[in-house]
Amino acid sequence: MDQIVIQDFEVSYRVGVTNNERVRPQRLTLSITLDLDVTQAAKEEDVSKTIDYYQLSRRLLTFGEGRSWKLIETIAVHLTEMILRDFKPTAVSVEVKKFVVTEARWVSARVRRPQ
């Protein structure tokens, strides 16, 4: 299966177990892997026959507006559901990285779902 990958895409979402942690948006990075067949898109060089990753990137930037979550796991699930519904890949993997544990480079949650 072919893939489109958006790696370490930076967003600001409100996330945290405590209310205080959710007061302001935090820097997160998202890595998205989309499984799809790109044969027709490549043959015809037609963006309408693939997933427009620029359009997806714009959705990722605004996805957190007016929302907050306690867990990065929930963000990963919600993003996966939106991508499957709106962009229709064969499968999608979403990894959400959070930078709050000082002894680690990051903590992440990864979700993979088929269509």
Contacts in CASP RR format, 6 or more apart in sequence:
PFRMAT RR
TARGET T0000
AUTHOR 0000-0000-0000
METHOD contacts of the structure
MODEL  1
MDQIVIQDFEVSYRVGVTNNERVRPQRLTLSITLDLDVTQAAKEEDVSKT
IDYYQLSRRLLTFGEGRSWKLIETIAVHLTEMILRDFKPTAVSVEVKKFV
VTEARWVSARVRRPQ
1 35 0 8 1.000
1 36 0 8 1.000
1 37 0 8 1.000
1 90 0 8 1.000
1 91 0 8 1.000
2 35 0 8 1.000
2 36 0 8 1.000
2 37 0 8 1.000
2 38 0 8 1.000
2 39 0 8 1.000
3 33 0 8 1.000
3 34 0 8 1.000
3 35 0 8 1.000
3 36 0 8 1.000
4 33 0 8 1.000
4 34 0 8 1.000
4 36 0 8 1.000
4 38 0 8 1.000
4 50 0 8 1.000
4 51 0 8 1.000
4 53 0 8 1.000
4 89 0 8 1.000
5 31 0 8 1.000
5 32 0 8 1.000
5 33 0 8 1.000
5 34 0 8 1.000
6 30 0 8 1.000
6 31 0 8 1.000
6 32 0 8 1.000
6 53 0 8 1.000
6 56 0 8 1.000
6 57 0 8 1.000
6 60 0 8 1.000
7 31 0 8 1.000
8 29 0 8 1.000
8 30 0 8 1.000
8 31 0 8 1.000
8 97 0 8 1.000
9 29 0 8 1.000
9 30 0 8 1.000
9 31 0 8 1.000
9 32 0 8 1.000
9 57 0 8 1.000
9 60 0 8 1.000
10 27 0 8 1.000
10 28 0 8 1.000
10 29 0 8 1.000
11 27 0 8 1.000
11 28 0 8 1.000
11 29 0 8 1.000
11 30 0 8 1.000
11 60 0 8 1.000
11 61 0 8 1.000
11 63 0 8 1.000
11 64 0 8 1.000
12 25 0 8 1.000
12 26 0 8 1.000
12 27 0 8 1.000
12 28 0 8 1.000
13 25 0 8 1.000
13 26 0 8 1.000
13 28 0 8 1.000
13 63 0 8 1.000
13 64 0 8 1.000
13 67 0 8 1.000
13 68 0 8 1.000
13 69 0 8 1.000
13 75 0 8 1.000
14 22 0 8 1.000
14 23 0 8 1.000
14 24 0 8 1.000
14 25 0 8 1.000
14 26 0 8 1.000
14 64 0 8 1.000
14 66 0 8 1.000
14 67 0 8 1.000
14 68 0 8 1.000
14 69 0 8 1.000
15 21 0 8 1.000
15 22 0 8 1.000
15 26 0 8 1.000
15 28 0 8 1.000
15 68 0 8 1.000
15 69 0 8 1.000
15 70 0 8 1.000
15 71 0 8 1.000
15 72 0 8 1.000
15 75 0 8 1.000
15 98 0 8 1.000
16 22 0 8 1.000
16 26 0 8 1.000
16 68 0 8 1.000
16 69 0 8 1.000
16 70 0 8 1.000
16 71 0 8 1.000
17 70 0 8 1.000
17 71 0 8 1.000
22 68 0 8 1.000
22 69 0 8 1.000
22 70 0 8 1.000
25 64 0 8 1.000
26 98 0 8 1.000
26 99 0 8 1.000
26 100 0 8 1.000
27 99 0 8 1.000
28 72 0 8 1.000
28 75 0 8 1.000
28 96 0 8 1.000
28 97 0 8 1.000
28 98 0 8 1.000
28 99 0 8 1.000
29 96 0 8 1.000
29 97 0 8 1.000
29 106 0 8 1.000
30 60 0 8 1.000
30 79 0 8 1.000
30 94 0 8 1.000
30 95 0 8 1.000
30 96 0 8 1.000
30 97 0 8 1.000
31 93 0 8 1.000
31 94 0 8 1.000
31 95 0 8 1.000
31 97 0 8 1.000
32 56 0 8 1.000
32 60 0 8 1.000
32 79 0 8 1.000
32 83 0 8 1.000
32 92 0 8 1.000
32 93 0 8 1.000
32 94 0 8 1.000
32 95 0 8 1.000
33 92 0 8 1.000
33 93 0 8 1.000
34 51 0 8 1.000
34 53 0 8 1.000
34 56 0 8 1.000
34 83 0 8 1.000
34 87 0 8 1.000
34 89 0 8 1.000
34 91 0 8 1.000
34 92 0 8 1.000
35 89 0 8 1.000
35 90 0 8 1.000
35 91 0 8 1.000
35 92 0 8 1.000
36 50 0 8 1.000
36 51 0 8 1.000
36 89 0 8 1.000
36 90 0 8 1.000
37 90 0 8 1.000
38 50 0 8 1.000
40 46 0 8 1.000
40 49 0 8 1.000
41 47 0 8 1.000
41 49 0 8 1.000
41 50 0 8 1.000
51 87 0 8 1.000
51 88 0 8 1.000
51 89 0 8 1.000
56 83 0 8 1.000
56 87 0 8 1.000
59 82 0 8 1.000
59 86 0 8 1.000
60 79 0 8 1.000
63 78 0 8 1.000
63 79 0 8 1.000
63 82 0 8 1.000
69 75 0 8 1.000
69 78 0 8 1.000
71 109 0 8 1.000
72 96 0 8 1.000
72 97 0 8 1.000
72 98 0 8 1.000
72 107 0 8 1.000
72 108 0 8 1.000
72 109 0 8 1.000
73 96 0 8 1.000
73 109 0 8 1.000
73 111 0 8 1.000
75 96 0 8 1.000
75 109 0 8 1.000
76 94 0 8 1.000
76 95 0 8 1.000
76 96 0 8 1.000
76 109 0 8 1.000
76 110 0 8 1.000
76 111 0 8 1.000
77 111 0 8 1.000
79 94 0 8 1.000
79 96 0 8 1.000
79 111 0 8 1.000
80 92 0 8 1.000
80 94 0 8 1.000
80 111 0 8 1.000
80 112 0 8 1.000
80 113 0 8 1.000
81 113 0 8 1.000
83 89 0 8 1.000
83 92 0 8 1.000
83 94 0 8 1.000
84 92 0 8 1.000
84 113 0 8 1.000
84 115 0 8 1.000
88 115 0 8 1.000
89 115 0 8 1.000
90 114 0 8 1.000
90 115 0 8 1.000
91 112 0 8 1.000
91 113 0 8 1.000
91 114 0 8 1.000
91 115 0 8 1.000
92 112 0 8 1.000
92 113 0 8 1.000
93 110 0 8 1.000
93 111 0 8 1.000
93 112 0 8 1.000
94 110 0 8 1.000
94 111 0 8 1.000
94 112 0 8 1.000
95 108 0 8 1.000
95 109 0 8 1.000
95 110 0 8 1.000
95 111 0 8 1.000
96 108 0 8 1.000
96 109 0 8 1.000
96 110 0 8 1.000
97 106 0 8 1.000
97 107 0 8 1.000
97 108 0 8 1.000
98 106 0 8 1.000
98 107 0 8 1.000
98 108 0 8 1.000
99 105 0 8 1.000
99 106 0 8 1.000
99 107 0 8 1.000
100 107 0 8 1.000
101 107 0 8 1.000
END
